[in-house]
Amino acid sequence: MFRKTRLFTPGPTPLLPAAQFAMAAADIHHRTAEFRALYTKVLAQLKEFVGTKNDVLLLSCSGTGAMEASVSNLTSPSDRILVLSAGKFGERWTALGKAFGCNVDLVTVPYGETFDLATIKAALKPDTKAVYVQATETSTATRHCIQAIAKVIQATTPEALLVVDGITGLGTTHFDIDGWGIDVLIGGSQKAVMIPPGLAYLSVSDKAWAAMEASKNPRYYFDLRKERKSAKAGESAYTPSVALIAGLGAALDYIAGQGGGDLAKGRIALVENAETCAAMTRAGLVALGFTLFAPTAPSAAATAVSVPEGLDSGTVVKELKAKFGAVITNGQGDMKGKIFRIAHLGFFDYMDTIALLGALEFIARDTLKLPIQLGQGLAAAQQVFADRKENQVLNNPCLCGRQTCCRS
Ligand SMILES: *Cc1c(COP(=O)(O)O)cnc(C)c1O
């Protein structure tokens, strides 16, 4: 049997063919009118995709570069910052804060859980300069309610900046950046926008620009003020990843196409799509006897499940690749061997989801020796698809897509 390699990993994600063609054709010098036309178009599209009136900047680096920029540009040594950490990417905020000499206050919860709002409120101090959090913690496949967290900050320490790592949140979660007061929201190219790694983008509020003027931390390559100045002239400060920028333009055209030509509607379609794939996957895996790793706040970016006691999740990862060509991810850090993760963000659809669940039924039955019948997981997933209504997530009063979190 043929085995086509297919990525089901939460970054890099599968590539959009139209973006691949655009990248192959991007033989453009970055100080020319051709590039300025492309860059100006892509920055305007990005702003619409992210959904904000704030500036949106593009950096040639992986997502962590934009995370670093939002520490180095906004803080000074010995500034107090609050990190909300629930996994490996939350831990990265702490490491970055320490690297730039900040005093890091920390709210942590066990892997697979999300934050209690009262604990966040108690951790905010009058001199808290900025709060750093993930929208979706990819290592545990958990979603944090940014709307509710923003509300707590506004009510407690309205001066504090809110910096959100939306690297897997963008395209899988609804954000009202201007309405909620998100000062920085970060995205990455290898996630929901369906192109290879190498670009990061971020929205920056007026409040954040003002903080940058006062910041005393060193910065050179990631000086966002310099990047903004160049962007206004249609260029980037240094040689950018021209091919990736061309690919990003094609991907944003595709997303707009999914919304009938309207990029904001296309983004909503992208989120709804991820939600549907995630809901089908959760139902299918639970029906096969797996346990959700983040049952109270599952993300639509990826799904993490625990394997039954005594089994190794690495076996599932290995066998799925060997037998079916499908690449999923093991847990990171302490979660290695205990969970596996399946991505839904970006270029996935119903067909991909059903096929992967079908393959996982064989792994569950033949490799893990779970007492299942073929079709058992698929039936549950099919039912979720059949029951799902258009705009289900949008019609939920909670904009983060969950039933109860921010209404309380
Ligand atoms: C992928 C990812 C990152 C960025 O990682 P890079 O390897 O630097 O692109 C950061 N945060 C989250 C939540 C992610 O999923």
The ligand as a MOL file (V3000), in Angstrom:
LIG
                    3D

  0  0  0     0  0            999 V3000
M  V30 BEGIN CTAB
M  V30 COUNTS 15 15 0 0 0
M  V30 BEGIN ATOM
M  V30 1 C 4.8360 27.0040 17.9100 0
M  V30 2 C 4.6350 27.8690 19.0910 0
M  V30 3 C 5.5300 28.8810 19.4510 0
M  V30 4 C 6.7130 29.3160 18.6420 0
M  V30 5 O 7.6630 28.4690 18.4310 0
M  V30 6 P 8.7540 28.7120 17.2850 0
M  V30 7 O 9.3830 27.3860 17.2480 0
M  V30 8 O 9.6410 29.7890 17.7490 0
M  V30 9 O 8.0110 29.1200 16.0480 0
M  V30 10 C 5.2500 29.6680 20.5500 0
M  V30 11 N 4.1340 29.5000 21.2510 0
M  V30 12 C 3.2230 28.5710 20.9190 0
M  V30 13 C 1.9760 28.4830 21.7340 0
M  V30 14 C 3.4410 27.7260 19.8330 0
M  V30 15 O 2.5330 26.7990 19.5130 0
M  V30 END ATOM
M  V30 BEGIN BOND
M  V30 1 1 1 2
M  V30 2 1 2 3
M  V30 3 2 2 14
M  V30 4 1 3 4
M  V30 5 2 3 10
M  V30 6 1 4 5
M  V30 7 1 5 6
M  V30 8 2 6 7
M  V30 9 1 6 8
M  V30 10 1 6 9
M  V30 11 1 10 11
M  V30 12 2 11 12
M  V30 13 1 12 13
M  V30 14 1 12 14
M  V30 15 1 14 15
M  V30 END BOND
M  V30 END CTAB
M  END
